[in-house]
Amino acid sequence: MTTITPEQVLNLARQLAPTEQRWLALHLQEHVETILPAHATLDEVVELYLADACSLARAAELAGVTRWDVLDALQARGMMQRPSADRSADELDDLAERLEHQGLR
């Protein structure tokens, strides 16, 4: 059996036409959403969030905590958000609230 790395899959995906790339992205996202656990620990949801497998709100829901709890766990790891520059409006609102709460706004 041949092992294919994520980098190889990405390189193949880059060779697809834009419509095929969108189809692939949609189906990969659907797959990721179906494999999320029903419940997870705070550490597990932090990993899922950092892997871009779920939103901040979904991570909090899976762990049964608030989004602020997830942000605290991220901050404890030295990260306030995903490395990605793309953030949802909810995540930006959460960050603004957090900064205001800390007196940084």
N, C-alpha and C positions, 0 to 999 in steps of 0.2 A: 504494500500500500504506500502510495506517495503522499508525503505531507506537504501541504501548501500553507505558506505563511500569510498572515494578514497583508504584509507588504506586497506579496505576489498578487493577491486578490485585488488590492488597490491599483497596482500597475495594470492589471487586466481591465479593471473598471474604467480606467482613464482612456482606454482604447475604444470604448463604446461610444456610440452616438449620444448626444445629449438626452434624447427621449429615453433611450435605454438606461442611461445613468440615473435618470429620475425614477424609472420603474424599479431599478435595483435598490436605490436609496429608500423608496417607499416600502418595499418588501423586507428589506433589512430592518427598518424601523418597526414594522409590524411584528417581525420575528423577535426583536429585542423586547418589545412590550409584552409579548405572550410568554416570555421566559422569566419575567420578573417574579420574584417570590410573593406570596400573599402577605408575609410578614418578614421582617429582617431586623437585625440588631443595628444600633447606631453606627458602629464601625462598618458593617456591611453596606448600609445605605450611603455612607460617605464614599466608599469605593465605587458603588454603582453611579453615584452622582459625578464623581471625578472621571469615570469612564464614559460619561455622557450617555448613560443608559436610561437616565430618568431626570426629570426636573427636580429642582429644590423642593417644591411642594409635594411631588410624588415621593421623594425620598423621605420626607417627614411623615407622610401618611403611612408608608411601609413600616417605619420604625415606631409609629404611634407617638411621635413627639412633634414639637412645633418646628417651623422653619428656622426659628432662632436657635433651637437646640442643635440643628444640623449645622448652622453657621458657626456656632460655638465649637463644634467638633472639627470643622474645617479650620477655624482659627487656631485651635490647639495643635493642628498639624502644620501651621504656618501658611495656610491658604485660606483666602476669603471666598474664592469662587473657583470654578473650573478654569483651566488654562485657556479655554476658548474665549474669544472676544465676543461671541454671540450670546446675548443674554435676553431672556424674555422680559416683558414689562413687569411681571410679578417679581422676578428676581431683582430687577433694578429698584423696584419699590421696597423690597425687603432690605436691600443694601442701604438705601437712603434712610429707612427707618432705623436700621442698626447704627448707622453713623450718627444720626440725630440722637438716638438713645445714649450713645457714648459721648455726646457733646462735641462731635467732630464736624457738625454741619452748621 
